[in-house]
Amino acid sequence: HFTFRMLEFEQMEMEYFCDPAESIELHEYWKQERLDWYRSLGVRPERLRMRDHDPEELSHYSSATSDVEYLYPWGWGELEGIAHRGDFDLSAHAASSGKTLSYFDPQREEHIVPHVVEPAAGVDRIMLTLLVDAYDEETDDRGEKRVLLRLAPHVAPVTVAVLPLSRNERLAPTARQVWDQLRPHFRTQFDDAQSIGRRYRRQDEVGTPLCVTVDFDSLDDGAATIRDRDTMSQIRVPISGLAEALQERIDELQPEG
């Protein structure tokens, strides 16, 4: 679990200052917002849960704390904590500094010390979660294993890979033309090393959702093949309409939220 629990890690936090009268409601709001954010990254909802801390678990500064948890291969583990810190931080700082950290509410005509809601998550653990959640293996009828990362398109490092069927010099100009056509619209990669089968597998392993193959028929019919990472299905599309067809499929693959 080296990546799960490290001595040094990247942390992202937010201090959300709010009216004490609304702080409980806003704590619930941020709990849902943070859970929805992980779902929007493509993390499977059935592997996510929100767990509220029991009173004996609470830190001395916390009025309430809830954890977004993920079901890792070794069991449920914390992905992010959302703490209702009350006025502990500002009151403690005011006491130490001698500075007043309240604000005047003109409607209530009183000075108020804001409450703080603090979502806090480790970036490294988020990355680990995305990789663990997306990793999959499939075995075909011949007993050959296919490894793939089922990353959502907006998370995948490469959205579309352009693959000429071979390094034949007749295919190169058309394949490069297709690549240049798609680069303004997607995160693309041009890959012509090794066999087409090995390149498909390589793109599957890094989570590329879609591949575009330029073959010798493309020179005659002006079309290319779109190959889907998850289903391995293939469709033939005119090169002039590739960007639109790819965007349509990418929109279908995007998680809700």
Backbone as CSV, one residue per row, in Angstrom:
resi,resn,N_x,N_y,N_z,CA_x,CA_y,CA_z,C_x,C_y,C_z
1,HIS,0.828,-1.203,0.000,0.000,0.000,0.000,0.867,1.260,0.000
2,PHE,2.023,1.180,-0.626,2.980,2.289,-0.551,2.358,3.604,-1.011
3,THR,1.654,3.579,-2.142,1.073,4.818,-2.663,-0.123,5.270,-1.836
4,PHE,-0.765,4.342,-1.133,-1.941,4.692,-0.348,-1.562,5.518,0.879
5,ARG,-0.455,5.144,1.521,-0.051,5.860,2.739,1.445,6.159,2.652
6,MET,1.775,7.436,2.434,3.160,7.831,2.225,3.589,8.867,3.255
7,LEU,4.899,8.962,3.464,5.429,9.974,4.380,5.301,11.370,3.787
8,GLU,5.467,11.468,2.470,5.322,12.743,1.777,4.278,12.588,0.682
9,PHE,3.382,13.543,0.576,2.320,13.452,-0.421,1.804,14.841,-0.749
10,GLU,1.114,14.922,-1.873,0.485,16.178,-2.295,-0.924,16.241,-1.713
11,GLN,-1.211,17.313,-1.021,-2.505,17.476,-0.366,-3.243,18.665,-0.961
12,MET,-4.539,18.504,-1.183,-5.347,19.658,-1.589,-6.468,19.845,-0.569
13,GLU,-6.626,21.078,-0.143,-7.614,21.407,0.880,-8.351,22.681,0.496
14,MET,-9.525,22.830,1.052,-10.278,24.067,0.885,-10.850,24.469,2.238
15,GLU,-10.705,25.732,2.583,-11.324,26.267,3.792,-12.542,27.075,3.356
16,TYR,-13.729,26.570,3.645,-14.969,27.227,3.221,-15.570,27.929,4.437
17,PHE,-15.496,29.262,4.436,-16.002,30.056,5.552,-17.494,30.324,5.357
18,CYS,-18.256,30.160,6.417,-19.708,30.291,6.270,-20.344,30.780,7.568
19,ASP,-21.574,31.195,7.430,-22.382,31.631,8.566,-22.634,30.419,9.474
20,PRO,-22.389,30.532,10.781,-22.639,29.408,11.688,-24.059,28.849,11.584
21,ALA,-25.020,29.718,11.287,-26.407,29.258,11.188,-26.626,28.335,9.995
22,GLU,-25.724,28.413,9.002,-25.864,27.598,7.794,-24.799,26.512,7.691
23,SER,-23.938,26.407,8.687,-22.758,25.551,8.560,-23.096,24.064,8.471
24,ILE,-24.101,23.621,9.210,-24.472,22.198,9.146,-25.003,21.853,7.761
25,GLU,-25.860,22.720,7.245,-26.405,22.513,5.899,-25.294,22.536,4.848
26,LEU,-24.344,23.447,5.008,-23.259,23.555,4.032,-22.270,22.402,4.149
27,HIS,-22.119,21.849,5.332,-21.301,20.635,5.478,-21.917,19.496,4.678
28,GLU,-23.228,19.362,4.760,-23.914,18.335,3.970,-23.776,18.615,2.476
29,TYR,-23.835,19.887,2.110,-23.688,20.267,0.704,-22.332,19.833,0.168
30,TRP,-21.264,20.117,0.910,-19.927,19.777,0.430,-19.669,18.280,0.455
31,LYS,-20.312,17.575,1.348,-20.216,16.109,1.319,-20.723,15.576,-0.014
32,GLN,-21.877,16.065,-0.436,-22.454,15.601,-1.702,-21.639,16.082,-2.898
33,GLU,-21.166,17.319,-2.850,-20.351,17.861,-3.939,-19.090,17.035,-4.158
34,ARG,-18.426,16.673,-3.083,-17.178,15.929,-3.204,-17.427,14.498,-3.677
35,LEU,-18.494,13.891,-3.204,-18.831,12.547,-3.676,-19.158,12.576,-5.163
36,ASP,-19.918,13.573,-5.579,-20.268,13.712,-6.997,-19.034,13.969,-7.858
37,TRP,-18.048,14.667,-7.302,-16.830,14.952,-8.072,-16.102,13.670,-8.443
38,TYR,-16.004,12.745,-7.509,-15.337,11.469,-7.812,-16.128,10.676,-8.845
39,ARG,-17.431,10.734,-8.754,-18.248,10.061,-9.763,-18.038,10.691,-11.134
40,SER,-17.861,12.015,-11.164,-17.657,12.695,-12.443,-16.318,12.324,-13.074
41,LEU,-15.369,11.849,-12.275,-14.087,11.382,-12.806,-14.193,9.986,-13.405
42,GLY,-15.344,9.347,-13.200,-15.540,8.008,-13.736,-15.371,6.902,-12.719
43,VAL,-15.137,7.245,-11.448,-15.029,6.221,-10.413,-16.395,5.562,-10.242
44,ARG,-16.401,4.237,-10.195,-17.671,3.509,-10.139,-18.439,3.824,-8.850
45,PRO,-19.688,4.244,-8.964,-20.464,4.643,-7.781,-20.585,3.543,-6.736
46,GLU,-20.660,2.283,-7.182,-20.832,1.183,-6.226,-19.579,0.949,-5.382
47,ARG,-18.459,1.552,-5.767,-17.225,1.424,-4.991,-16.947,2.668,-4.147
48,LEU,-17.897,3.576,-4.093,-17.767,4.786,-3.284,-18.831,4.797,-2.194
49,ARG,-18.487,5.344,-1.055,-19.485,5.541,-0.005,-19.064,6.717,0.862
50,MET,-20.034,7.267,1.578,-19.778,8.340,2.533,-19.974,7.765,3.932
51,ARG,-18.950,7.896,4.767,-19.042,7.378,6.136,-18.873,8.517,7.133
52,ASP,-19.878,8.694,7.973,-19.819,9.714,9.018,-19.053,9.178,10.227
53,HIS,-18.169,9.988,10.779,-17.401,9.576,11.951,-18.304,9.457,13.176
54,ASP,-18.057,8.439,13.980,-18.722,8.334,15.273,-18.149,9.395,16.215
55,PRO,-18.903,9.774,17.251,-18.428,10.832,18.163,-17.035,10.567,18.733
56,GLU,-16.728,9.296,19.051,-15.422,8.996,19.645,-14.267,9.098,18.638
57,GLU,-14.602,9.148,17.346,-13.567,9.283,16.313,-13.198,10.736,16.036
58,LEU,-14.051,11.657,16.422,-13.872,13.051,16.025,-12.613,13.661,16.631
59,SER,-11.939,14.472,15.831,-10.809,15.241,16.333,-11.317,16.332,17.267
60,HIS,-10.409,16.870,18.076,-10.820,17.858,19.075,-11.394,19.118,18.445
61,TYR,-10.995,19.408,17.204,-11.453,20.632,16.534,-12.739,20.427,15.737
62,SER,-13.200,19.194,15.618,-14.268,18.884,14.665,-15.627,18.743,15.339
63,SER,-16.629,19.397,14.744,-18.012,19.199,15.176,-18.618,17.986,14.485
64,ALA,-18.144,17.720,13.262,-18.604,16.563,12.481,-17.588,16.336,11.368
65,THR,-17.317,15.087,11.072,-16.412,14.740,9.976,-16.979,13.548,9.225
66,SER,-16.876,13.598,7.912,-17.319,12.495,7.066,-16.214,12.173,6.073
67,ASP,-16.062,10.901,5.769,-15.043,10.462,4.819,-15.691,9.912,3.558
68,VAL,-15.168,10.340,2.406,-15.449,9.629,1.163,-14.533,8.417,1.160
69,GLU,-15.104,7.233,1.071,-14.313,6.009,1.085,-14.458,5.262,-0.234
70,TYR,-13.392,4.541,-0.588,-13.377,3.737,-1.818,-13.064,2.290,-1.455
71,LEU,-13.675,1.366,-2.184,-13.446,-0.060,-1.943,-12.213,-0.508,-2.727
72,TYR,-11.050,-0.455,-2.078,-9.795,-0.897,-2.684,-9.720,-2.423,-2.662
73,PRO,-8.762,-3.009,-3.365,-8.625,-4.474,-3.330,-8.430,-5.020,-1.920
74,TRP,-7.886,-4.203,-1.002,-7.665,-4.655,0.370,-8.782,-4.223,1.316
75,GLY,-9.823,-3.575,0.800,-10.953,-3.178,1.628,-11.246,-1.689,1.521
76,TRP,-12.235,-1.234,2.287,-12.616,0.170,2.258,-11.512,1.029,2.874
77,GLY,-11.231,2.157,2.221,-10.219,3.076,2.730,-10.610,4.514,2.460
78,GLU,-10.086,5.421,3.286,-10.423,6.841,3.153,-9.829,7.433,1.885
79,LEU,-10.651,8.150,1.152,-10.219,8.861,-0.042,-10.160,10.366,0.221
80,GLU,-11.094,10.848,1.012,-11.139,12.281,1.334,-11.930,12.484,2.608
81,GLY,-11.537,13.471,3.390,-12.281,13.840,4.580,-12.919,15.205,4.426
82,ILE,-14.155,15.334,4.892,-14.848,16.625,4.880,-15.193,16.956,6.332
83,ALA,-14.485,17.912,6.900,-14.620,18.218,8.325,-15.398,19.512,8.545
84,HIS,-16.303,19.468,9.514,-16.953,20.677,10.020,-16.118,21.129,11.211
85,ARG,-15.300,22.154,11.001,-14.351,22.578,12.029,-14.916,23.642,12.965
86,GLY,-16.196,24.013,12.756,-16.788,25.035,13.603,-15.984,26.329,13.551
87,ASP,-15.875,27.014,14.695,-15.084,28.251,14.736,-13.733,28.024,15.405
88,PHE,-13.322,26.754,15.499,-12.088,26.425,16.228,-10.880,27.179,15.685
89,ASP,-10.689,27.154,14.364,-9.483,27.746,13.775,-9.418,29.249,14.011
90,LEU,-10.502,29.937,13.681,-10.486,31.395,13.800,-10.442,31.840,15.257
91,SER,-11.148,31.131,16.124,-11.137,31.499,17.546,-9.755,31.271,18.156
92,ALA,-9.107,30.148,17.777,-7.768,29.864,18.300,-6.759,30.885,17.780
93,HIS,-6.896,31.243,16.512,-5.970,32.223,15.938,-6.186,33.603,16.567
94,ALA,-7.439,33.950,16.782,-7.738,35.245,17.404,-7.175,35.308,18.821
95,ALA,-7.296,34.194,19.551,-6.792,34.167,20.922,-5.273,34.300,20.962
96,SER,-4.597,33.698,19.979,-3.128,33.739,19.959,-2.589,35.062,19.428
97,SER,-3.302,35.630,18.463,-2.797,36.842,17.807,-3.324,38.133,18.416
98,GLY,-4.409,38.014,19.151,-5.028,39.215,19.696,-5.819,40.002,18.673
99,LYS,-6.017,39.421,17.499,-6.766,40.076,16.435,-8.204,39.549,16.406
100,THR,-9.135,40.442,16.103,-10.530,40.041,15.972,-10.771,39.482,14.572
101,LEU,-11.277,38.275,14.492,-11.510,37.623,13.201,-12.997,37.367,12.968
102,SER,-13.818,38.194,13.568,-15.259,38.112,13.329,-15.638,39.101,12.233
103,TYR,-16.860,38.970,11.743,-17.383,39.948,10.791,-18.712,40.465,11.320
104,PHE,-19.085,41.661,10.893,-20.328,42.268,11.372,-21.448,41.965,10.392
105,ASP,-22.501,41.341,10.904,-23.682,41.042,10.094,-24.674,42.189,10.272
106,PRO,-24.897,43.000,9.227,-25.770,44.177,9.382,-27.230,43.813,9.610
107,GLN,-27.653,42.651,9.116,-29.049,42.256,9.314,-29.303,41.855,10.761
108,ARG,-28.361,41.134,11.350,-28.521,40.709,12.743,-27.927,41.718,13.726
109,GLU,-27.150,42.643,13.146,-26.498,43.671,13.962,-25.654,43.049,15.075
110,GLU,-24.799,42.107,14.673,-23.902,41.477,15.641,-22.636,40.992,14.937
111,HIS,-21.577,40.836,15.704,-20.324,40.296,15.188,-20.379,38.768,15.255
112,ILE,-19.936,38.140,14.185,-20.028,36.684,14.078,-18.668,36.122,13.672
113,VAL,-18.254,35.064,14.334,-17.050,34.329,13.927,-17.479,33.231,12.959
114,PRO,-16.998,33.248,11.724,-17.426,32.241,10.743,-17.045,30.828,11.167
115,HIS,-17.822,29.881,10.692,-17.468,28.471,10.807,-16.736,28.048,9.532
116,VAL,-15.998,26.957,9.627,-15.202,26.470,8.499,-15.593,25.033,8.171
117,VAL,-15.860,24.790,6.885,-16.005,23.428,6.358,-14.762,23.152,5.522
118,GLU,-14.092,22.036,5.807,-12.802,21.761,5.170,-12.798,20.395,4.476
119,PRO,-12.950,20.362,3.147,-12.653,19.140,2.400,-11.139,19.022,2.224
120,ALA,-10.587,17.825,2.438,-9.143,17.611,2.311,-8.889,16.243,1.697
121,ALA,-8.055,16.219,0.644,-7.791,14.966,-0.070,-6.346,14.923,-0.533
122,GLY,-5.786,13.724,-0.584,-4.443,13.522,-1.112,-4.493,13.266,-2.608
123,VAL,-3.735,14.044,-3.373,-3.743,13.900,-4.831,-3.197,12.538,-5.241
124,ASP,-2.157,12.068,-4.554,-1.568,10.770,-4.890,-2.590,9.649,-4.710
125,ARG,-3.375,9.740,-3.643,-4.372,8.700,-3.389,-5.503,8.756,-4.416
126,ILE,-5.828,9.951,-4.872,-6.832,10.078,-5.933,-6.336,9.398,-7.202
127,MET,-5.067,9.630,-7.557,-4.499,8.996,-8.744,-4.490,7.480,-8.598
128,LEU,-4.115,6.989,-7.420,-4.141,5.550,-7.169,-5.550,5.000,-7.353
129,THR,-6.533,5.717,-6.839,-7.922,5.275,-6.936,-8.379,5.201,-8.384
130,LEU,-8.026,6.203,-9.182,-8.403,6.190,-10.597,-7.807,4.987,-11.313
131,LEU,-6.551,4.674,-11.030,-5.890,3.547,-11.689,-6.475,2.213,-11.230
132,VAL,-6.683,2.076,-9.922,-7.253,0.833,-9.390,-8.656,0.611,-9.938
133,ASP,-9.445,1.680,-9.980,-10.830,1.553,-10.428,-10.926,1.238,-11.915
134,ALA,-9.991,1.768,-12.705,-10.054,1.596,-14.160,-9.409,0.303,-14.634
135,TYR,-8.544,-0.288,-13.831,-7.790,-1.463,-14.275,-8.715,-2.657,-14.491
136,ASP,-8.510,-3.324,-15.610,-9.332,-4.491,-15.928,-8.507,-5.475,-16.750
137,GLU,-8.870,-6.738,-16.661,-8.255,-7.786,-17.464,-9.355,-8.624,-18.104
138,GLU,-9.147,-8.980,-19.350,-10.079,-9.843,-20.074,-9.297,-10.981,-20.718
139,THR,-9.914,-12.140,-20.792,-9.298,-13.294,-21.442,-10.169,-13.727,-22.604
140,ASP,-9.563,-13.857,-23.789,-10.346,-14.227,-24.968,-10.476,-15.739,-25.086
141,ASP,-11.115,-16.192,-26.156,-11.377,-17.621,-26.352,-10.098,-18.435,-26.483
142,ARG,-9.016,-17.788,-26.874,-7.737,-18.486,-27.025,-6.912,-18.466,-25.742
143,GLY,-7.469,-17.882,-24.693,-6.766,-17.826,-23.422,-5.782,-16.689,-23.302
144,GLU,-5.798,-15.756,-24.266,-4.894,-14.614,-24.222,-5.503,-13.489,-23.380
145,LYS,-4.668,-12.903,-22.549,-5.143,-11.860,-21.628,-4.979,-10.477,-22.241
146,ARG,-6.021,-9.671,-22.087,-5.965,-8.264,-22.506,-6.067,-7.396,-21.266
147,VAL,-5.101,-6.497,-21.085,-5.099,-5.552,-19.968,-5.551,-4.199,-20.484
148,LEU,-6.457,-3.567,-19.761,-6.921,-2.246,-20.178,-7.251,-1.376,-18.976
149,LEU,-7.171,-0.075,-19.198,-7.612,0.909,-18.218,-8.881,1.556,-18.754
150,ARG,-9.986,1.353,-18.062,-11.264,1.916,-18.505,-11.410,3.346,-17.959
151,LEU,-10.475,4.201,-18.333,-10.512,5.598,-17.895,-11.562,6.376,-18.675
152,ALA,-12.223,7.303,-17.990,-13.136,8.208,-18.680,-12.338,9.061,-19.663
153,PRO,-12.931,9.437,-20.792,-12.181,10.186,-21.815,-11.517,11.453,-21.301
154,HIS,-12.178,12.195,-20.409,-11.588,13.454,-19.958,-10.479,13.251,-18.932
155,VAL,-10.292,12.014,-18.479,-9.221,11.690,-17.550,-8.051,11.013,-18.262
156,ALA,-8.340,10.296,-19.338,-7.306,9.550,-20.059,-6.220,10.491,-20.591
157,PRO,-4.940,10.125,-20.442,-3.855,10.973,-20.967,-3.964,11.203,-22.467
158,VAL,-4.377,10.175,-23.199,-4.582,10.273,-24.644,-6.036,9.922,-24.929
159,THR,-6.721,10.774,-25.672,-8.126,10.510,-26.000,-8.253,9.702,-27.278
160,VAL,-7.449,10.046,-28.278,-7.519,9.380,-29.587,-6.102,9.079,-30.061
161,ALA,-5.867,7.825,-30.449,-4.586,7.449,-31.051,-4.795,7.212,-32.540
162,VAL,-3.909,7.754,-33.349,-3.961,7.562,-34.802,-2.911,6.517,-35.174
163,LEU,-3.370,5.433,-35.804,-2.505,4.297,-36.085,-2.558,3.938,-37.566
164,PRO,-1.512,4.211,-38.334,-1.470,3.662,-39.690,-1.340,2.142,-39.596
165,LEU,-1.955,1.433,-40.519,-1.934,-0.029,-40.464,-0.508,-0.564,-40.425
166,SER,0.384,0.090,-41.138,1.798,-0.278,-41.139,2.620,0.976,-41.414
167,ARG,3.932,0.818,-41.445,4.812,1.956,-41.719,5.023,2.166,-43.223
168,ASN,4.171,1.578,-44.023,4.286,1.725,-45.473,4.263,3.204,-45.855
169,GLU,5.176,3.579,-46.741,5.306,4.992,-47.105,4.077,5.533,-47.816
170,ARG,3.244,4.653,-48.373,2.014,5.115,-49.015,0.979,5.558,-47.980
171,LEU,1.014,4.950,-46.788,0.026,5.276,-45.754,0.410,6.515,-44.944
172,ALA,1.697,6.769,-44.841,2.174,7.821,-43.934,1.546,9.189,-44.184
173,PRO,1.479,9.678,-45.436,0.911,11.025,-45.633,-0.541,11.139,-45.184
174,THR,-1.354,10.125,-45.504,-2.769,10.169,-45.107,-2.906,10.071,-43.595
175,ALA,-2.114,9.187,-42.974,-2.181,9.032,-41.524,-1.773,10.328,-40.818
176,ARG,-0.727,10.968,-41.306,-0.297,12.237,-40.712,-1.335,13.333,-40.925
177,GLN,-1.999,13.280,-42.066,-3.058,14.251,-42.345,-4.208,14.085,-41.355
178,VAL,-4.576,12.831,-41.082,-5.636,12.553,-40.107,-5.213,13.042,-38.722
179,TRP,-3.980,12.777,-38.363,-3.471,13.216,-37.059,-3.536,14.737,-36.930
180,ASP,-3.076,15.434,-37.956,-3.122,16.900,-37.935,-4.557,17.415,-37.861
181,GLN,-5.474,16.690,-38.486,-6.882,17.084,-38.489,-7.502,16.954,-37.100
182,LEU,-7.068,15.942,-36.335,-7.688,15.654,-35.041,-7.009,16.366,-33.869
183,ARG,-5.763,16.746,-34.026,-5.008,17.331,-32.911,-5.648,18.577,-32.312
184,PRO,-6.268,19.458,-33.092,-6.897,20.634,-32.464,-8.103,20.290,-31.592
185,HIS,-8.651,19.083,-31.749,-9.903,18.729,-31.070,-9.711,17.776,-29.890
186,PHE,-8.658,16.965,-29.925,-8.483,15.922,-28.912,-7.014,15.832,-28.487
187,ARG,-6.790,15.177,-27.336,-5.421,14.813,-26.955,-5.055,13.569,-27.766
188,THR,-4.187,13.735,-28.720,-3.926,12.663,-29.680,-2.487,12.164,-29.587
189,GLN,-2.303,10.959,-30.089,-0.970,10.370,-30.195,-0.866,9.640,-31.523
190,PHE,0.268,9.794,-32.186,0.542,9.075,-33.432,1.464,7.912,-33.094
191,ASP,1.061,6.701,-33.473,1.811,5.499,-33.093,1.905,4.568,-34.295
192,ASP,3.128,4.359,-34.785,3.300,3.455,-35.928,4.348,2.377,-35.657
193,ALA,4.692,2.165,-34.382,5.710,1.177,-34.022,5.073,-0.178,-33.731
194,GLN,5.621,-1.240,-34.300,5.186,-2.623,-34.127,3.884,-2.883,-34.894
195,SER,3.337,-4.087,-34.676,2.140,-4.489,-35.413,0.923,-3.737,-34.911
196,ILE,-0.130,-3.713,-35.731,-1.348,-2.998,-35.347,-1.977,-3.612,-34.104
197,GLY,-1.891,-4.953,-33.971,-2.437,-5.613,-32.789,-1.729,-5.200,-31.515
198,ARG,-0.411,-5.137,-31.573,0.364,-4.709,-30.404,0.066,-3.255,-30.059
199,ARG,-0.144,-2.437,-31.066,-0.453,-1.029,-30.798,-1.831,-0.872,-30.165
200,TYR,-2.801,-1.672,-30.615,-4.111,-1.651,-29.959,-3.961,-1.998,-28.478
201,ARG,-3.207,-3.060,-28.200,-3.026,-3.492,-26.811,-2.309,-2.417,-25.996
202,ARG,-1.335,-1.784,-26.604,-0.583,-0.738,-25.903,-1.492,0.433,-25.539
203,GLN,-2.348,0.819,-26.456,-3.284,1.914,-26.183,-4.328,1.503,-25.152
204,ASP,-4.753,0.233,-25.180,-5.680,-0.262,-24.157,-5.066,-0.131,-22.766
205,GLU,-3.791,-0.471,-22.662,-3.115,-0.491,-21.363,-2.942,0.900,-20.764
206,VAL,-2.859,1.923,-21.591,-2.714,3.288,-21.058,-4.055,4.018,-21.008
207,GLY,-5.143,3.334,-21.390,-6.476,3.901,-21.215,-7.001,4.747,-22.349
208,THR,-6.388,4.676,-23.536,-6.870,5.466,-24.673,-8.237,4.951,-25.114
209,PRO,-9.288,5.771,-25.045,-10.639,5.272,-25.345,-10.845,4.851,-26.796
210,LEU,-10.237,5.587,-27.754,-10.530,5.359,-29.171,-9.248,5.391,-29.994
211,CYS,-9.193,4.498,-30.973,-8.092,4.489,-31.936,-8.658,4.693,-33.339
212,VAL,-7.925,5.403,-34.159,-8.286,5.599,-35.562,-7.219,4.913,-36.411
213,THR,-7.650,3.957,-37.227,-6.721,3.210,-38.069,-6.863,3.646,-39.521
214,VAL,-5.737,4.000,-40.109,-5.673,4.343,-41.532,-5.053,3.162,-42.264
215,ASP,-5.801,2.576,-43.219,-5.310,1.405,-43.945,-5.260,1.704,-45.441
216,PHE,-4.961,0.685,-46.223,-4.819,0.903,-47.666,-6.152,1.245,-48.325
217,ASP,-7.261,0.745,-47.754,-8.572,1.121,-48.288,-8.829,2.618,-48.114
218,SER,-8.215,3.207,-47.088,-8.397,4.642,-46.841,-7.925,5.479,-48.021
219,LEU,-6.935,4.969,-48.748,-6.406,5.704,-49.892,-7.407,5.761,-51.030
220,ASP,-8.326,4.779,-51.048,-9.315,4.715,-52.129,-10.666,5.291,-51.723
221,ASP,-11.131,4.952,-50.497,-12.490,5.373,-50.114,-12.511,6.608,-49.213
222,GLY,-11.351,7.124,-48.816,-11.318,8.322,-47.976,-11.948,8.121,-46.618
223,ALA,-11.874,6.895,-46.088,-12.465,6.579,-44.786,-11.408,5.945,-43.883
224,ALA,-11.671,5.934,-42.591,-10.789,5.309,-41.611,-11.639,4.522,-40.621
225,THR,-10.989,3.683,-39.830,-11.686,2.828,-38.873,-11.516,3.370,-37.455
226,ILE,-12.633,3.522,-36.744,-12.598,3.886,-35.325,-12.750,2.608,-34.516
227,ARG,-11.808,2.374,-33.623,-11.833,1.166,-32.791,-12.033,1.561,-31.332
228,ASP,-13.007,0.937,-30.667,-13.405,1.255,-29.304,-12.598,0.421,-28.310
229,ARG,-12.007,1.074,-27.312,-11.205,0.372,-26.304,-12.000,-0.655,-25.518
230,ASP,-13.192,-0.278,-25.049,-13.936,-1.139,-24.137,-14.584,-2.322,-24.833
231,THR,-15.128,-2.100,-26.012,-15.851,-3.165,-26.713,-15.035,-3.798,-27.829
232,MET,-13.961,-3.154,-28.250,-13.132,-3.568,-29.388,-13.915,-3.562,-30.706
233,SER,-15.108,-2.966,-30.691,-15.893,-2.860,-31.921,-15.267,-1.820,-32.841
234,GLN,-15.520,-1.966,-34.133,-14.931,-1.070,-35.121,-15.997,-0.571,-36.081
235,ILE,-15.895,0.701,-36.435,-16.805,1.273,-37.428,-15.982,2.054,-38.445
236,ARG,-16.502,2.092,-39.665,-15.826,2.807,-40.748,-16.480,4.178,-40.901
237,VAL,-15.653,5.223,-40.926,-16.163,6.595,-40.953,-15.367,7.392,-41.983
238,PRO,-16.040,8.236,-42.771,-15.298,9.113,-43.687,-14.313,9.991,-42.916
239,ILE,-13.123,10.157,-43.455,-12.109,10.967,-42.778,-12.607,12.389,-42.543
240,SER,-13.398,12.896,-43.452,-13.925,14.258,-43.306,-14.855,14.395,-42.104
241,GLY,-15.435,13.278,-41.640,-16.356,13.325,-40.507,-15.817,12.670,-39.252
242,LEU,-14.503,12.422,-39.218,-13.912,11.730,-38.067,-14.090,12.496,-36.759
243,ALA,-13.801,13.778,-36.769,-13.866,14.559,-35.527,-15.261,14.505,-34.918
244,GLU,-16.285,14.634,-35.755,-17.662,14.601,-35.259,-18.012,13.218,-34.717
245,ALA,-17.616,12.163,-35.430,-17.921,10.801,-34.989,-17.199,10.468,-33.687
246,LEU,-15.959,10.889,-33.569,-15.200,10.647,-32.344,-15.803,11.397,-31.165
247,GLN,-16.186,12.653,-31.372,-16.771,13.440,-30.295,-18.084,12.833,-29.826
248,GLU,-18.863,12.315,-30.757,-20.131,11.678,-30.392,-19.892,10.474,-29.488
249,ARG,-18.905,9.663,-29.836,-18.604,8.481,-29.015,-18.015,8.893,-27.666
250,ILE,-17.170,9.902,-27.655,-16.590,10.383,-26.399,-17.680,10.887,-25.461
251,ASP,-18.654,11.602,-26.007,-19.767,12.089,-25.187,-20.542,10.927,-24.572
252,GLU,-20.675,9.827,-25.320,-21.378,8.649,-24.802,-20.602,7.989,-23.666
253,LEU,-19.283,8.073,-23.725,-18.439,7.421,-22.728,-18.264,8.243,-21.459
254,GLN,-18.586,9.532,-21.516,-18.374,10.382,-20.346,-19.315,9.980,-19.213
255,PRO,-18.800,9.899,-17.983,-19.666,9.592,-16.839,-20.606,10.744,-16.541
256,GLU,-21.707,10.428,-15.898,-22.645,11.467,-15.504,-22.093,12.237,-14.314
257,GLY,-22.531,13.491,-14.224,-22.095,14.305,-13.091,-21.177,15.421,-13.507
